[in-house]
Amino acid sequence: MTNPLPRPDRLASLWGVRPRRSRPDLLIAGSPERVRTRRVLEDEDGSLWILEEIEPAEIARKDRQAEILEELKRAGLESVHPFRRDRTGRRVAREQEGCWMLRPFVEGVSPERPGYAFEAWRGKAMGAFLSSLRRASLALPPGVPGPPFSLEAFIRDLLDKVRRHDPDLWPGLEPAARRLEERLFPLLEGLPKAFCHGDFHPLNAIWSGESLRSVIDWEFCGPKTEAHDAALLAGCIGMEDPRALGSPFVPALLGEVRPAGLLSPASLSIFFELVVAVRFLWLSEWLRGRDMEMARLELDYLDLLLAKEFPIRKNWELPS
């Protein structure tokens, strides 16, 4: 027989929080797959907190993530809301065989889909955040961000798995794979690296009606090729609505990061190919969950990107 979940007020007391009620009426932004359970608690003073239960195997990774957010906040990065340490200074508390973390609940307004993909102000706001993130990340202590992520190694491994386990997908994937082999991989490992969020898209942000309030879901943060976040975001905009590839969202994003010096000329020269490459991370997620409908949609999107390359480059003002 398993132990019952501890009472929320008993758990929250580990952090000095005294909840007067749970708030199931409040929608928690971000993927629920990152944790075992989560709930919003309202403290006696009216403040709101998210109590999360994590898998024991995730303690080290979650503790590192929490440390990174603390350091970024200390370095002056706005729009991040780190986890709270408990009374003993721990970022992860253990109670009744469970592992628990507490972070502020930030209220926001869900962006209208797919309309947000056509809004330049959101692209500008996300570009401004990336500029602030780059500055703050320079203060991260050595070793804290972890080892660099090799996108090339990840894609090559994924392609090998597709050939072995899903060979029917290979004909649809081959044109994009060939483009990366010819245009991206010879340059990728030599591009500048930077600390990145890793999963930077509008639904991993909390918005007010006119500004970006918080950036969440930092599970994939770490050193990557410097254009990773911008490329991932640009690709997500088109996946939300292919017409948005011609919208002002991505030009507004790049209009913020270019003057800030976030992208070197070398990174800009292969930015389109990097957008294509980062879609392979999403394809991997669909295949891992055996969501073959989404996997095939991803292949269609890759075909669309390659077919519309010229107008995309023109709208984003990328070098030919």
C-alpha positions in Angstrom: 0.0 0.0 0.0 1.4 3.4 -1.0 1.6 6.4 1.3 -1.1 9.1 0.7 0.1 12.4 -0.6 1.1 14.7 2.2 -1.3 17.5 3.0 -0.5 20.7 1.0 -0.3 22.8 4.2 2.2 20.4 5.7 4.3 20.4 2.6 4.2 24.2 2.2 5.3 24.7 5.8 8.7 23.4 4.7 9.2 26.7 2.9 7.5 28.8 5.5 4.3 29.1 3.5 0.9 28.8 5.2 -1.7 28.0 2.5 -5.3 28.9 3.1 -6.6 27.0 0.1 -5.7 25.3 -3.2 -6.5 27.0 -6.4 -7.5 24.4 -9.0 -9.2 27.3 -10.9 -5.8 28.7 -11.9 -4.2 27.2 -15.1 -0.5 26.4 -14.7 1.4 27.3 -17.8 4.0 24.9 -19.2 4.1 21.2 -19.8 2.7 19.0 -17.1 5.0 16.2 -18.3 8.0 17.8 -16.6 6.7 16.8 -13.1 4.8 14.0 -11.3 2.1 16.3 -9.8 1.6 20.1 -9.4 -0.9 22.4 -7.8 -1.4 26.1 -7.0 -1.5 27.1 -3.4 -2.7 30.5 -2.1 -0.8 31.7 1.0 -2.5 33.5 3.9 -1.0 36.7 2.6 -2.6 36.2 -0.8 0.6 35.1 -2.6 0.4 32.2 -5.0 2.8 29.3 -5.3 3.2 26.2 -7.5 4.0 23.0 -5.5 5.6 20.4 -7.7 6.4 16.8 -7.1 9.3 15.5 -9.1 10.7 12.1 -9.9 13.6 11.1 -7.5 15.7 10.4 -10.6 15.3 14.1 -11.6 16.7 15.6 -8.3 20.2 16.4 -9.6 19.0 17.9 -12.9 16.2 19.9 -11.2 18.6 21.2 -8.5 21.0 22.3 -11.2 18.2 24.0 -13.1 17.1 25.8 -9.9 20.7 26.9 -9.3 20.9 28.4 -12.8 17.7 30.3 -12.3 19.0 31.7 -9.0 22.2 32.8 -10.6 20.4 34.4 -13.6 18.1 36.3 -11.3 21.0 37.5 -9.1 22.7 38.7 -12.3 19.7 41.0 -13.0 17.6 38.9 -15.4 14.0 40.0 -15.3 11.1 37.7 -16.2 12.6 34.7 -14.3 11.1 33.4 -11.1 13.4 30.9 -9.4 12.3 28.1 -7.1 12.2 28.9 -3.4 14.6 27.3 -1.0 13.1 25.5 2.0 13.8 26.4 5.6 17.0 24.3 5.6 18.3 25.9 2.3 17.4 23.0 0.0 16.0 23.5 -3.4 14.4 20.1 -3.4 12.6 18.9 -0.2 12.0 15.3 0.6 8.8 14.3 2.5 7.0 11.0 2.8 9.2 9.4 0.0 8.3 12.3 -2.3 10.5 15.0 -3.8 9.0 18.5 -3.8 9.9 22.0 -5.2 8.1 25.3 -4.8 8.1 28.3 -7.2 6.0 31.4 -7.6 2.8 31.3 -9.6 2.8 34.1 -12.1 -0.5 35.1 -13.4 -0.9 35.9 -17.1 -3.1 36.0 -20.2 -2.9 33.1 -22.6 -2.0 34.3 -26.1 -4.6 33.8 -28.7 -3.6 31.0 -31.1 -2.6 31.3 -33.9 -3.0 35.1 -33.8 0.0 35.6 -31.6 2.3 34.4 -34.4 1.5 37.5 -36.4 2.2 40.0 -33.5 5.5 41.9 -33.9 5.5 43.1 -30.3 5.8 39.6 -29.0 8.7 38.9 -31.3 10.3 42.1 -30.1 9.7 41.2 -26.4 11.2 37.7 -26.9 14.2 39.2 -28.7 14.7 41.6 -25.8 14.6 38.7 -23.3 17.3 36.8 -25.3 19.5 39.9 -25.2 19.1 40.1 -21.4 19.6 36.4 -21.0 22.9 36.6 -22.9 24.2 39.4 -20.6 23.1 37.7 -17.4 24.5 34.3 -18.4 28.0 35.7 -18.5 27.8 35.8 -14.7 27.1 32.1 -14.4 29.9 30.4 -12.4 32.2 28.0 -14.4 30.8 24.5 -14.6 27.2 25.5 -13.6 25.7 25.6 -17.2 27.0 22.1 -18.0 28.6 20.7 -21.1 27.7 22.0 -24.6 24.9 20.3 -26.5 25.9 18.9 -29.9 23.0 19.4 -32.3 24.9 17.6 -35.1 25.5 14.5 -32.9 21.8 14.5 -31.9 20.5 14.7 -35.4 22.9 12.1 -36.7 21.7 9.7 -34.0 18.1 10.5 -34.8 18.6 9.8 -38.5 20.2 6.5 -37.7 17.2 5.6 -35.5 14.8 6.6 -38.3 16.6 4.4 -40.8 16.4 1.4 -38.5 13.0 1.8 -36.8 10.9 4.0 -39.1 12.3 3.5 -42.6 9.0 4.6 -44.2 9.7 8.1 -42.9 13.1 8.4 -44.5 12.1 9.4 -48.0 10.2 12.4 -46.5 13.1 13.3 -44.3 16.0 12.9 -46.7 15.8 16.3 -48.4 16.1 18.2 -45.1 18.8 15.8 -43.9 20.8 16.4 -47.2 20.5 20.1 -46.8 22.0 19.9 -43.3 24.7 17.7 -44.4 25.7 20.0 -47.2 25.2 23.5 -45.7 25.1 23.2 -41.8 27.2 20.4 -40.4 30.5 21.6 -42.0 30.1 24.9 -40.0 28.0 24.0 -37.0 30.6 23.0 -34.5 32.8 26.0 -35.3 30.0 28.5 -34.5 30.1 30.5 -31.3 28.4 28.9 -28.3 26.2 30.7 -25.7 24.0 29.8 -22.8 20.5 29.2 -24.2 17.0 28.5 -22.7 16.7 25.5 -25.1 13.0 25.4 -25.6 12.2 29.1 -26.3 8.8 29.6 -27.7 5.7 31.8 -26.9 3.9 29.1 -24.9 6.9 28.7 -22.6 6.4 32.3 -21.6 3.8 34.0 -19.4 2.3 37.1 -20.9 0.3 40.1 -19.7 -1.9 41.8 -22.3 1.1 43.8 -23.5 4.4 42.4 -22.2 6.3 39.3 -21.4 6.1 38.6 -17.6 8.0 35.3 -17.1 9.9 32.6 -19.0 9.3 29.1 -17.8 10.3 25.4 -18.6 14.1 25.6 -18.4 14.6 21.9 -18.6 16.8 22.1 -21.8 18.9 25.1 -20.8 22.6 25.0 -21.3 25.4 25.9 -23.7 24.4 25.5 -27.4 25.2 27.2 -30.7 24.4 30.9 -30.1 21.5 31.1 -32.5 19.6 28.1 -31.0 16.9 29.9 -29.2 16.2 32.4 -32.0 16.1 29.6 -34.5 13.8 27.4 -32.4 11.4 30.3 -31.9 11.4 31.2 -35.6 10.5 27.6 -36.5 7.8 27.4 -33.9 6.1 30.5 -35.3 5.7 28.9 -38.7 4.6 25.6 -37.2 1.8 27.5 -35.4 0.6 28.9 -38.8 2.7 28.6 -42.0 1.5 32.1 -43.1 3.4 33.5 -40.0 6.7 32.8 -41.8 5.9 36.0 -43.7 4.6 37.9 -40.6 6.5 40.6 -38.7 7.1 38.4 -35.7 10.5 37.0 -36.7 11.8 40.2 -38.2 10.9 41.9 -34.9 12.8 39.2 -33.0 15.9 39.5 -35.2 15.6 43.3 -35.1 16.3 43.0 -31.3 19.1 40.3 -31.4 21.1 41.6 -34.3 22.0 45.1 -32.9 22.7 43.4 -29.5 25.4 41.3 -31.2 23.8 38.0 -30.3 24.3 36.5 -33.7 27.7 36.5 -35.5 27.8 36.8 -39.3 28.7 33.1 -39.4 25.5 32.2 -37.4 23.4 34.5 -39.6 24.7 32.8 -42.7 23.3 29.5 -41.7 20.3 30.7 -39.7 17.8 29.2 -42.1 19.5 25.8 -42.0 19.5 26.0 -38.2 15.8 26.6 -38.2 15.4 23.4 -40.2 17.8 21.6 -37.9 16.1 22.5 -34.7 12.8 21.0 -36.0 14.6 17.6 -35.7 14.3 18.0 -31.9 10.6 18.2 -32.2 10.5 15.2 -34.6 12.4 13.3 -31.9 9.7 14.1 -29.4 6.9 12.9 -31.7 8.7 9.7 -32.4 9.5 9.1 -28.7 5.8 9.3 -27.9 4.9 7.4 -31.1 2.8 10.3 -32.3 3.1 9.4 -35.9 0.5 11.9 -37.1 2.6 14.7 -35.6 5.8 13.1 -37.0 4.4 13.2 -40.5 3.2 16.7 -40.0 6.7 17.6 -39.0 8.0 16.2 -42.3 5.4 18.2 -44.2 6.6 21.3 -42.4 10.2 20.6 -43.3 9.2 20.3 -46.9 7.4 23.6 -46.6 10.4 25.4 -45.2 12.6 24.2 -48.0 10.0 25.1 -50.6 9.5 28.6 -49.3 13.1 29.3 -48.5 13.5 32.3 -50.8 10.5 34.4 -49.4 11.4 33.3 -45.9 15.0 34.6 -46.3 13.6 37.8 -47.8 11.2 38.5 -45.0 13.8 37.7 -42.3 16.5 39.7 -44.2 18.9 36.7 -44.2 22.0 36.5 -46.5 21.5 34.3 -49.6 
